[in-house]
Amino acid sequence: MAVSKDDVRHIAGLARVGVPEERLDGLVAELNGILGHMDALERVPSRGLAEIADATRAGMPLGADERTSVPLVRARDEFAPLMRDGFFLVPRLATHDDAGDAS
């Protein structure tokens, strides 16, 4: 199977891509080259190769499960020293000092 200039024009039209007339010969040659490579790959005997590849493929080695102690509880004053009515009190950002009057 070979690609012609008309085929390239038709495909370019479907894709809504403009192809200048001087580029047609180059595109025809490139596409025919790709099809030639695909034809050569199609002739390679490959029956049973997938099963062989799967059988010889080594999986990722698994590491031993190790339990480490992670402290999940910290003193409240380490990350939010003040609370009021169940809410954390955090310092106001300097960029928001004037926002209180506007909101």
N, C-alpha and C positions, 0 to 999 in steps of 0.2 A: 504494500500500500504506500503510495507516495502522495505528498501534499503538493498542490498546485497553487499558482498565484490566486486563482479564483477562490480556493479554499481559505487562503489567508485573508483575502478581502471579506469573505463571508463571516469568518470567525471574528475579525475586527469589527464588522458591522454589528454582530450580535453583542459584542462587548462594548459597543459604542466608543471604540478607540479609533482615532484617525491614524492611518498608516500611509506615509508618503510613498509615492510610486517608486522612488529610488531605493527604498528599504525592502521592497517586496522580494527581490532576488535573494538577499541575505537571509530574510526570515524563512523563505522556502527551504534554503540550504540547511539552516539550523534545525528546523522542524523535521526534515527528512533525515538528518543525522541522528536526532533523538530517536526517531522511529526505528532507524537501523540498529541502534544500540539495544532498544527494547526487543527487537526481533532476535538479536544474538543472545540476549539473556533468556529468552523464551526457549531456545534450543538447548540450553544447558540441562543435563539430566539432574533432576533434583528430587526424585522419588525417595522418600525415607530420610532425607536430610533433616527435616524438622524434628523427627523423633530422636535422631542421634544427637542433635544439638541440645535438646531438652534433657537427655539422659546424662550428658557430660557436663552440664552447667552446674557449677557449685553454688549453693545458696550463700547468703550472708551469714557468717558465723555469729551465733548469738552469745551475748555475754551473760555471765551469771547474775541472777537477781540479788542485789545487795540492799539491805534495808539500812538507811541512815537516819539518824535522829535529827529532825528539823524542829527547832522551837517555833511553835505556832502562836504562842501567846507572848505578847510584849507588854510592858508596863505602858499604860495610857499616856503618861507624861513624856514618853519617848517620841511620840509622833503627833499628839494633839494635847497640849497641856491644859487647855481650858474647855469646859462644857457648861452649857446653860440650857435647861429644859430639854435635855436629851440630844442637843445639837452641839457639834464641835464649833468652837470659836477659833477663827483663824485671823491672822493680821490682815488688815485691809491693804490692797495693793496701792503703791504710790500713784499709779496711773489712774486710779479710781477715786482719789481724794476729792476731786471737784464734782464727781458724778452724783453724789448724794443730794446736792442742791437741785440738779436738773431732773432727777427721777421722782 
